[in-house]
Amino acid sequence: MVVYAYYCFTGKQKMTNLKQLLAFNLKHYRLKLGLTQAKLAEKAEVSTQYMP
């Protein structure tokens, strides 16, 4: 069994789940840009339930 470890952009957290890594980075940059989940969802034309 092969286990991969992914590192978030900040390099401070080790994540073994790619979905978790994507959610972490999406939230990180969303907050950095000052966007709410609703505003980002609107820009991406998706439901807010998909926004971390």
Contacts in CASP RR format, 6 or more apart in sequence:
PFRMAT RR
TARGET T0000
AUTHOR 0000-0000-0000
METHOD contacts of the structure
MODEL  1
MVVYAYYCFTGKQKMTNLKQLLAFNLKHYRLKLGLTQAKLAEKAEVSTQY
MP
3 16 0 8 1.000
4 16 0 8 1.000
5 14 0 8 1.000
5 15 0 8 1.000
5 16 0 8 1.000
6 14 0 8 1.000
6 15 0 8 1.000
6 16 0 8 1.000
6 17 0 8 1.000
6 18 0 8 1.000
6 21 0 8 1.000
7 13 0 8 1.000
7 14 0 8 1.000
7 15 0 8 1.000
7 21 0 8 1.000
8 15 0 8 1.000
8 21 0 8 1.000
8 24 0 8 1.000
8 25 0 8 1.000
8 28 0 8 1.000
9 25 0 8 1.000
9 28 0 8 1.000
10 28 0 8 1.000
13 24 0 8 1.000
15 21 0 8 1.000
15 24 0 8 1.000
23 52 0 8 1.000
24 52 0 8 1.000
26 51 0 8 1.000
26 52 0 8 1.000
27 52 0 8 1.000
30 37 0 8 1.000
30 40 0 8 1.000
30 51 0 8 1.000
30 52 0 8 1.000
35 43 0 8 1.000
37 48 0 8 1.000
37 51 0 8 1.000
37 52 0 8 1.000
38 48 0 8 1.000
38 51 0 8 1.000
40 51 0 8 1.000
41 47 0 8 1.000
41 48 0 8 1.000
41 50 0 8 1.000
41 51 0 8 1.000
44 51 0 8 1.000
END
